């Protein structure tokens, strides 16, 4: 493979104006979201000084994602997907304004803060399944993995810039300025959505329009490639998500400086961004499912190492390795799921992907916070990372179609499947 082919594939940005608009708007919104994540984490810690309450952020985010994410998946298969995402993004913007107002008013209620976080998460969940289907609708099949890699690079860049920016903003101007940044970037993202083409309801293939549609979970359970890929991600996030433990680790080892807290998240982004910039070596591989298994195992082991790391440079190095592994796992999982799912079911399956990909980490944060409150943060990190790695290996051993899967050679003009799902073992 030529060295240039190992670099990120930018054809989706050059060849598709709608995808380029989507990418720019989403990238800016992601920066604002990362600023808000650090602000909420620090504000909850300042109000409570409790790892259990920082873990409760995961519950406030995860429950709306579980409920409204599945609702959003059904809506994505019944209404214009572009319109649905516009409405959901508008709700996110209003919630961002609410966070700004409560901070400016000097709110001391952690419950009010978590309620606003829950509203914002719910709005995001309604639109996320439809948003996940945009690349496969805007790009030819041969560029879908590259498009997902570009989106992941933007996300990792936002994790690098956002938390570091949040640390500076919180230290200088406190919470209102941080939430104002999020409100502004979400508004810009909303403008970008109005430039996308209409995405009407896909027509069912091989069945009556008024016939029954199996839900996303049913399709996933009938396909070993899908349930295996989801199981790997669920194991990695629920068992090893470390973010709720960052404030406690920061207090115990590094003096509680908010700039250090931002650097933890930025370290993950450095690794993720580095992996994304060389994602061509991954997106062109035909053994993406096996790559996901290896990457998810590395994620768990790296976080276990973070739990043991005492020097600051070693802790950041472990987080960077975890970020790189996470990026590789996300890219390979996303491409497999979108290309293996027929378009008339893609909204519901994307809803499940969103629930697992977003609610899973939040539930994992609550698990980590609870375990740390009963034991210690290092022990919670070590046990979670090792459990995640062992579980991922187990999934690979029992799911032969997943570990042996090979993607067929892709041609630029080949479109993703649009028909009804086939039974497992096809």
RAZI-V905822 format. One record per residue. N is the residue number from 1. RES is the residue in three letters. PSI is psi in degrees with one decimal (* if undefined). D_CENTER is the distance of its C-alpha to the mean C-alpha in Angstrom with 2 decimals. Layout:
n & res & psi & d_center
N & RES & PSI & D_CENTER
N & RES & PSI & D_CENTER
//
This chain:
n & res & psi & d_center
1 & UNK & 125.1 & 29.41
2 & UNK & 150.4 & 30.34
3 & UNK & -31.7 & 28.57
4 & UNK & -29.2 & 27.46
5 & UNK & -15.3 & 25.64
6 & UNK & -18.5 & 23.47
7 & UNK & 166.9 & 22.19
8 & UNK & 139.2 & 19.37
9 & UNK & 114.6 & 20.60
10 & UNK & 12.3 & 21.04
11 & UNK & -38.1 & 22.91
12 & UNK & -35.7 & 20.41
13 & UNK & -34.7 & 20.95
14 & UNK & -36.6 & 24.68
15 & UNK & -11.6 & 25.31
16 & UNK & 106.8 & 23.33
17 & UNK & -43.3 & 23.86
18 & UNK & -41.7 & 21.62
19 & UNK & -37.8 & 18.64
20 & UNK & -42.9 & 19.67
21 & UNK & -45.0 & 19.88
22 & UNK & -43.2 & 16.45
23 & UNK & -42.8 & 15.03
24 & UNK & -48.2 & 17.17
25 & UNK & -43.6 & 16.44
26 & UNK & -35.9 & 12.65
27 & UNK & -45.0 & 13.06
28 & UNK & -43.2 & 15.42
29 & UNK & -34.0 & 13.51
30 & UNK & -36.7 & 10.58
31 & UNK & -47.6 & 13.46
32 & UNK & -38.3 & 14.86
33 & UNK & -40.6 & 11.86
34 & UNK & -36.0 & 11.78
35 & UNK & -43.6 & 15.53
36 & UNK & -35.2 & 15.36
37 & UNK & -46.8 & 13.14
38 & UNK & -39.4 & 15.92
39 & UNK & -45.1 & 18.58
40 & UNK & -44.8 & 17.74
41 & UNK & -46.2 & 17.52
42 & UNK & -37.8 & 20.82
43 & UNK & -42.7 & 22.48
44 & UNK & -40.4 & 21.96
45 & UNK & -42.4 & 23.30
46 & UNK & -35.3 & 26.21
47 & UNK & -29.5 & 27.08
48 & UNK & -30.3 & 27.05
49 & UNK & 37.9 & 27.06
50 & UNK & 126.8 & 25.52
51 & UNK & -23.3 & 22.59
52 & UNK & -39.2 & 22.78
53 & UNK & -36.1 & 22.07
54 & UNK & -33.5 & 19.13
55 & UNK & -29.7 & 17.79
56 & UNK & -19.1 & 18.68
57 & UNK & -36.5 & 15.99
58 & UNK & -38.2 & 13.70
59 & UNK & -44.1 & 16.21
60 & UNK & -30.9 & 16.48
61 & UNK & -40.3 & 12.83
62 & UNK & -40.1 & 12.49
63 & UNK & -47.4 & 15.75
64 & UNK & -34.4 & 15.29
65 & UNK & -40.2 & 12.02
66 & UNK & -43.1 & 14.10
67 & UNK & -55.8 & 17.03
68 & UNK & -21.1 & 16.11
69 & UNK & -41.4 & 13.16
70 & UNK & -36.4 & 15.88
71 & UNK & -43.2 & 18.31
72 & UNK & -33.9 & 16.20
73 & UNK & -42.4 & 16.07
74 & UNK & -41.0 & 19.85
75 & UNK & -34.4 & 20.40
76 & UNK & -21.7 & 18.59
77 & UNK & 7.3 & 21.28
78 & UNK & -17.0 & 24.09
79 & UNK & 168.8 & 23.79
80 & UNK & 122.0 & 23.16
81 & UNK & -36.0 & 19.43
82 & UNK & -44.5 & 19.95
83 & UNK & -40.7 & 21.91
84 & UNK & -43.9 & 19.45
85 & UNK & -34.9 & 16.65
86 & UNK & -48.0 & 19.41
87 & UNK & -44.5 & 20.43
88 & UNK & -39.8 & 17.04
89 & UNK & -35.8 & 16.44
90 & UNK & -39.8 & 19.99
91 & UNK & -38.0 & 19.30
92 & UNK & -40.0 & 16.51
93 & UNK & -42.2 & 19.13
94 & UNK & -40.8 & 21.71
95 & UNK & -36.2 & 19.68
96 & UNK & -38.8 & 19.10
97 & UNK & -38.2 & 22.87
98 & UNK & -40.2 & 23.42
99 & UNK & -39.5 & 21.66
100 & UNK & -44.1 & 23.86
101 & UNK & -45.1 & 26.94
102 & UNK & -35.4 & 26.57
103 & UNK & -42.4 & 26.17
104 & UNK & -30.5 & 29.16
105 & UNK & -1.4 & 31.19
106 & UNK & 37.9 & 30.77
107 & UNK & 135.9 & 29.07
108 & UNK & 6.8 & 29.69
109 & UNK & 115.1 & 28.13
110 & UNK & -28.4 & 24.91
111 & UNK & -39.8 & 24.83
112 & UNK & -43.8 & 24.93
113 & UNK & -46.1 & 22.08
114 & UNK & -31.7 & 19.90
115 & UNK & -42.8 & 21.14
116 & UNK & -38.2 & 19.97
117 & UNK & -40.3 & 16.48
118 & UNK & -40.5 & 16.61
119 & UNK & -44.5 & 17.96
120 & UNK & -41.4 & 15.30
121 & UNK & -39.1 & 12.54
122 & UNK & -42.5 & 14.85
123 & UNK & -42.3 & 15.33
124 & UNK & -38.2 & 11.72
125 & UNK & -36.5 & 11.57
126 & UNK & -37.7 & 14.77
127 & UNK & -16.5 & 13.69
128 & UNK & -44.7 & 10.18
129 & UNK & -43.1 & 11.86
130 & UNK & -39.9 & 14.44
131 & UNK & -37.2 & 12.33
132 & UNK & -24.6 & 10.63
133 & UNK & -8.5 & 14.31
134 & UNK & -48.2 & 15.44
135 & UNK & -41.0 & 15.34
136 & UNK & -19.2 & 17.30
137 & UNK & -26.7 & 19.71
138 & UNK & -14.7 & 20.22
139 & UNK & 152.8 & 20.59
140 & UNK & 157.4 & 22.94
141 & UNK & -35.9 & 21.73
142 & UNK & -11.0 & 22.60
143 & UNK & 3.4 & 20.15
144 & UNK & -48.0 & 17.02
145 & UNK & -39.4 & 15.62
146 & UNK & -39.9 & 16.73
147 & UNK & -41.7 & 15.07
148 & UNK & -37.1 & 11.63
149 & UNK & -41.2 & 12.59
150 & UNK & -40.9 & 13.67
151 & UNK & -38.7 & 10.54
152 & UNK & -36.2 & 8.77
153 & UNK & -43.5 & 11.96
154 & UNK & -40.7 & 11.81
155 & UNK & -44.3 & 8.50
156 & UNK & -37.7 & 10.17
157 & UNK & -37.7 & 13.36
158 & UNK & -34.3 & 12.21
159 & UNK & -27.4 & 11.33
160 & UNK & -46.7 & 14.78
161 & UNK & -44.8 & 16.61
162 & UNK & -55.5 & 15.14
163 & UNK & -38.8 & 15.87
164 & UNK & -42.3 & 19.14
165 & UNK & -40.6 & 20.10
166 & UNK & -40.9 & 19.36
167 & UNK & -42.1 & 21.67
168 & UNK & -46.2 & 24.39
169 & UNK & -44.3 & 24.13
170 & UNK & -37.1 & 24.21
171 & UNK & -32.0 & 27.12
172 & UNK & -45.0 & 29.07
173 & UNK & 0.1 & 28.37
174 & UNK & -162.2 & 26.45
175 & UNK & -39.7 & 24.08
176 & UNK & -40.5 & 25.38
177 & UNK & -38.5 & 24.72
178 & UNK & -45.0 & 21.08
179 & UNK & -27.7 & 20.43
180 & UNK & -37.6 & 22.60
181 & UNK & -43.4 & 20.39
182 & UNK & -45.2 & 17.41
183 & UNK & -40.6 & 19.83
184 & UNK & -44.8 & 21.16
185 & UNK & -34.4 & 18.02
186 & UNK & -37.8 & 16.85
187 & UNK & -41.1 & 20.41
188 & UNK & -41.1 & 20.30
189 & UNK & -38.3 & 17.25
190 & UNK & -40.0 & 19.31
191 & UNK & -42.0 & 22.23
192 & UNK & -32.9 & 20.41
193 & UNK & -27.9 & 19.57
194 & UNK & -8.4 & 23.33
195 & UNK & -4.1 & 23.93
196 & UNK & 152.3 & 22.13
197 & UNK & 160.9 & 24.46
198 & UNK & 145.5 & 24.86
199 & UNK & 79.5 & 22.83
200 & UNK & 171.6 & 25.16
201 & UNK & 128.8 & 24.86
202 & UNK & 143.8 & 25.13
203 & UNK & 136.7 & 28.45
204 & UNK & 144.7 & 28.64
205 & UNK & 127.9 & 30.35
206 & UNK & 19.9 & 33.07
207 & UNK & 161.9 & 33.18
208 & UNK & 146.0 & 34.55
209 & UNK & -30.1 & 32.45
210 & UNK & 9.2 & 33.56
211 & UNK & 171.9 & 32.96
212 & UNK & 142.7 & 30.45
213 & UNK & 120.0 & 26.84
214 & UNK & 145.4 & 25.24
215 & UNK & 170.7 & 21.94
216 & UNK & -38.9 & 18.65
217 & UNK & -38.5 & 19.20
218 & UNK & -42.4 & 22.66
219 & UNK & -43.9 & 21.64
220 & UNK & -44.8 & 19.10
221 & UNK & -21.9 & 21.76
222 & UNK & -6.1 & 24.29
223 & UNK & 110.8 & 22.43
224 & UNK & -34.8 & 22.11
225 & UNK & -39.5 & 19.72
226 & UNK & -52.1 & 17.21
227 & UNK & -32.6 & 17.76
228 & UNK & -42.8 & 17.93
229 & UNK & -41.6 & 14.61
230 & UNK & -38.8 & 12.96
231 & UNK & -38.0 & 15.24
232 & UNK & -45.9 & 14.24
233 & UNK & -39.3 & 10.55
234 & UNK & -42.1 & 11.94
235 & UNK & -42.4 & 14.51
236 & UNK & -38.3 & 12.47
237 & UNK & -47.4 & 10.32
238 & UNK & -36.6 & 13.19
239 & UNK & -17.8 & 15.82
240 & UNK & 11.4 & 14.68
241 & UNK & 127.6 & 12.15
242 & UNK & -5.8 & 14.38
243 & UNK & -38.2 & 13.46
244 & UNK & -21.4 & 15.94
245 & UNK & -8.6 & 18.58
246 & UNK & -45.8 & 18.40
247 & UNK & -38.7 & 20.99
248 & UNK & -45.2 & 23.35
249 & UNK & -40.1 & 23.18
250 & UNK & -41.9 & 23.74
251 & UNK & -44.5 & 26.70
252 & UNK & -40.6 & 28.24
253 & UNK & -26.7 & 28.05
254 & UNK & 22.0 & 27.65
255 & UNK & 4.6 & 29.45
256 & UNK & 16.0 & 26.70
257 & UNK & 124.9 & 26.48
258 & UNK & -24.2 & 23.49
259 & UNK & -33.4 & 23.37
260 & UNK & -38.5 & 22.81
261 & UNK & -42.9 & 19.92
262 & UNK & -34.1 & 18.26
263 & UNK & -28.8 & 19.14
264 & UNK & -50.3 & 17.25
265 & UNK & -36.0 & 13.88
266 & UNK & -33.7 & 15.48
267 & UNK & -41.3 & 16.56
268 & UNK & -41.1 & 13.14
269 & UNK & -35.9 & 12.58
270 & UNK & -47.4 & 16.05
271 & UNK & -42.9 & 15.43
272 & UNK & -40.2 & 12.26
273 & UNK & -40.4 & 14.23
274 & UNK & -43.1 & 17.23
275 & UNK & -37.5 & 15.73
276 & UNK & -37.9 & 14.40
277 & UNK & -24.1 & 17.88
278 & UNK & 28.3 & 19.47
279 & UNK & -14.5 & 17.10
280 & UNK & -32.1 & 20.19
281 & UNK & -21.5 & 21.38
282 & UNK & -45.4 & 18.43
283 & UNK & -20.2 & 18.13
284 & UNK & -5.5 & 21.88
285 & UNK & 147.5 & 22.08
286 & UNK & -8.8 & 23.12
287 & UNK & 49.8 & 22.00
288 & UNK & -35.6 & 18.23
289 & UNK & -40.7 & 18.00
290 & UNK & -38.0 & 20.09
291 & UNK & -39.9 & 18.09
292 & UNK & -42.3 & 14.95
293 & UNK & -45.6 & 17.30
294 & UNK & -44.3 & 18.64
295 & UNK & -42.0 & 15.44
296 & UNK & -34.8 & 14.09
297 & UNK & -43.2 & 17.62
298 & UNK & -36.7 & 17.68
299 & UNK & -50.2 & 14.58
300 & UNK & -43.1 & 16.58
301 & UNK & -37.9 & 19.78
302 & UNK & -39.8 & 18.58
303 & UNK & -32.2 & 17.44
304 & UNK & -40.0 & 20.78
305 & UNK & -37.2 & 22.45
306 & UNK & -35.8 & 20.87
307 & UNK & -26.7 & 22.47
308 & UNK & -15.3 & 25.79
309 & UNK & 127.3 & 25.66
310 & UNK & -49.9 & 28.21
311 & UNK & 145.3 & 28.61
312 & UNK & -40.9 & 26.10
313 & UNK & -35.6 & 25.83
314 & UNK & -38.7 & 25.14
315 & UNK & -45.3 & 22.39
316 & UNK & -35.2 & 20.65
317 & UNK & -43.1 & 21.33
318 & UNK & -41.3 & 19.72
319 & UNK & -35.2 & 16.50
320 & UNK & -41.8 & 16.70
321 & UNK & -42.0 & 17.21
322 & UNK & -41.1 & 14.23
323 & UNK & -41.3 & 12.05
324 & UNK & -44.4 & 13.87
325 & UNK & -39.8 & 13.51
326 & UNK & -41.2 & 9.74
327 & UNK & -46.1 & 9.77
328 & UNK & -42.5 & 12.48
329 & UNK & -40.9 & 11.03
330 & UNK & -43.5 & 7.91
331 & UNK & -49.2 & 10.62
332 & UNK & -39.6 & 13.17
333 & UNK & -46.0 & 11.42
334 & UNK & -43.1 & 10.32
335 & UNK & -43.6 & 13.88
336 & UNK & -45.1 & 15.60
337 & UNK & -45.4 & 14.24
338 & UNK & -38.3 & 14.94
339 & UNK & -21.7 & 18.28
340 & UNK & -5.3 & 19.41
341 & UNK & 129.5 & 19.04
342 & UNK & 151.2 & 21.88
343 & UNK & -35.4 & 21.27
344 & UNK & -2.9 & 23.00
345 & UNK & 1.2 & 20.55
346 & UNK & -31.5 & 17.36
347 & UNK & -46.0 & 16.41
348 & UNK & -39.9 & 16.83
349 & UNK & -37.9 & 15.16
350 & UNK & -31.3 & 12.10
351 & UNK & -42.4 & 12.36
352 & UNK & -41.3 & 12.41
353 & UNK & -41.0 & 9.36
354 & UNK & -43.1 & 7.55
355 & UNK & -45.1 & 9.62
356 & UNK & -40.0 & 9.04
357 & UNK & -24.8 & 5.31
358 & UNK & -49.8 & 5.48
359 & UNK & -33.4 & 9.23
360 & UNK & -51.7 & 9.64
361 & UNK & -37.6 & 8.61
362 & UNK & -39.4 & 10.67
363 & UNK & -38.0 & 13.42
364 & UNK & -36.0 & 13.34
365 & UNK & -41.4 & 13.91
366 & UNK & -42.7 & 16.79
367 & UNK & -45.5 & 18.14
368 & UNK & -43.1 & 18.22
369 & UNK & -41.2 & 19.90
370 & UNK & -46.2 & 22.35
371 & UNK & -38.9 & 23.29
372 & UNK & -34.8 & 23.77
373 & UNK & -24.6 & 25.97
374 & UNK & -27.7 & 28.08
375 & UNK & -99.4 & 28.27
376 & UNK & 159.4 & 26.75
377 & UNK & -45.3 & 23.47
378 & UNK & -41.2 & 24.43
379 & UNK & -40.3 & 25.34
380 & UNK & -40.6 & 22.18
381 & UNK & -45.3 & 20.12
382 & UNK & -49.5 & 22.60
383 & UNK & -41.8 & 22.85
384 & UNK & -43.3 & 19.16
385 & UNK & -43.7 & 18.51
386 & UNK & -38.7 & 21.59
387 & UNK & -40.0 & 20.89
388 & UNK & -45.8 & 17.45
389 & UNK & -42.9 & 19.19
390 & UNK & -38.9 & 22.09
391 & UNK & -40.8 & 20.20
392 & UNK & -44.3 & 18.33
393 & UNK & -39.3 & 21.79
394 & UNK & -41.8 & 23.30
395 & UNK & -42.7 & 21.03
396 & UNK & -35.5 & 21.98
397 & UNK & -37.5 & 25.60
398 & UNK & -16.5 & 25.90
399 & UNK & 86.7 & 23.98
400 & UNK & -40.8 & 26.21
401 & UNK & -33.8 & 24.89
402 & UNK & -51.7 & 21.42
403 & UNK & -21.6 & 22.84
404 & UNK & 4.4 & 25.48
405 & UNK & 139.3 & 23.59
406 & UNK & 128.6 & 24.52
407 & UNK & 131.7 & 23.23
408 & UNK & 151.5 & 26.34
409 & UNK & 127.1 & 27.33
410 & UNK & 138.0 & 25.66
411 & UNK & 148.1 & 27.94
412 & UNK & -32.3 & 26.93
413 & UNK & 7.8 & 28.53
414 & UNK & 130.1 & 27.17
415 & UNK & 153.3 & 25.11
416 & UNK & 158.2 & 22.56
417 & UNK & 142.1 & 24.25
418 & UNK & -7.1 & 25.24
419 & UNK & -178.5 & 27.34
420 & UNK & 155.5 & 27.00
421 & UNK & 147.0 & 25.37
422 & UNK & 168.3 & 27.77
423 & UNK & 159.2 & 28.39
424 & UNK & 152.7 & 26.98
425 & UNK & 13.2 & 29.06
426 & UNK & * & 29.63
//
